[in-house]
Amino acid sequence: MLGQGPKITNRVAHAVNRRTSSALAWNPTAVIVTGFDHTDTARRMQEDSRIRVAELMDIDDKPIDLAVGLSHRRADRATAEHLVRRGYRRIGYVGHDWTADRRARARYDGLCDALSDVGLTLTVETSR
């Protein structure tokens, strides 16, 4: 499995590209990668390899081959809808740095969208 996070620095990009190239040199039948956040080079290598590429953790983007995971936006939309159905009206949010994790941002957006649909907003929000 080739792991790579959503926040890719130049140093990390070089390591990701090297790991991707090294793994593909073995001529595997398939690779499993984390999410849709790839360097342009790693994405091209995976696409050009013509092997199966499974991208895990997310389904809200166009995969190279196939995606296995969940819609983070729809997950927190469903959470908000559930809380509202249960009668909750003062809802807070605790999350983390959206620049480091776009999936966290998608969850936040889903939560806010669902609350907005019923005329509510977050009572408290904080992120790190």
N, C-alpha and C positions, 0 to 999 in steps of 0.2 A: 504494500500500500504506500503510495506516495503522498505524504501529508504536506500541506502548505496552507498557511493561514491567510486571512483576508488582507492583512497589512504586510505588504511585501516591500522590504527595503532593498537597495542595490545589492548589499551583501547577501541577504536572504535569497534574492532573485538568482544570483550566481549559483548558490548552493542548490536551489530548486532545479535550475536548468541542468546542472551537473548530475543530480540524482535522477532526473527524468531520462537524460541521455544514457546513463549507466544502466538503468532498469530496462530501457528499450533495447539496448545492445544484446540482451539475453534472448531477444525474440520471443517474449511471452505471448501467450494466447490472449491475455487481457491484463489490464491494470485497474486498480481501484484508487481513486483520488478523493480528497476531501473538498467538497464544495465546488463552486464554479470559478473561484478566484485563482487564476493561473497567470503566470507571466505569458506574454505574447509568444515568446520562444518555446516555452513548455507546451503551450496549447498547440502551436504549429507542429511540434514533434509528435504529440499524441494524435493529432488529426492525420498527419502524413503516415503514421505507422500502420494505419488500416487495421488495427486490432480493436477489440472491445474495450471501451473505456467507461467504467462505472464511476459516476460522481455522486458521492454520498452527502447526506445531511440537508439537502435542499432540492426543491423542484420548481422554484420560481424563476428559472432562466432557461435558456436553450442549451441542452447538454451537447457535448461532443458526440456522444453515443446514447447513453441512458443515464437517467437520474433516479436515485433511490433516496427517499427522505420524506420531508413534509414541507408544506407551505408555512413558513414562519409568520407571514402576514395573516393568513387565514387562521392559524392556531390561536393567536392572541385576539383576533376578531371573535372567534368562538368563545374564548375565555370571557371577554367583556360581555358578550350576549348572555352567557350563562349567569354572570354576576348580576346583571340588570334584571334578568328573569327571576332571580332569587330575591330581588328587592333592594340590592345595594345601590346607593346613589353617590356615595363619597368614596371614590376609588383613587388610589395612589399608584405610583410607578417607581420602581427601583430598578435601575439597569446599569449598564457600563458604557464605556467609550464607543460611540457609534462609528468613529473613524477607524477603529480597530476591528469592528465586527458588523458588517452590513446586515447579518441575520438578526442581530439585536435591534437594529433600526427598523427592519421589516416588522418585527413583533410589536415594537412601540407604535408604528404607524397603523397596524391592524387594530390595536387596542384603541387608539385615538379615533380612528374612522368609525368603529362600532359605537363608541360613546357619543360621537358627534351625531350619528344617525338618530339617536334618541334625545338629543338636546343636552347632553352632559359633556363635561370636560374633566380632566384629571384634577383631583383636589390637591395632590402633592406629587411632585416628581423630582427624582434625583438620579444622577448617573455619575459614574466614576470613570 
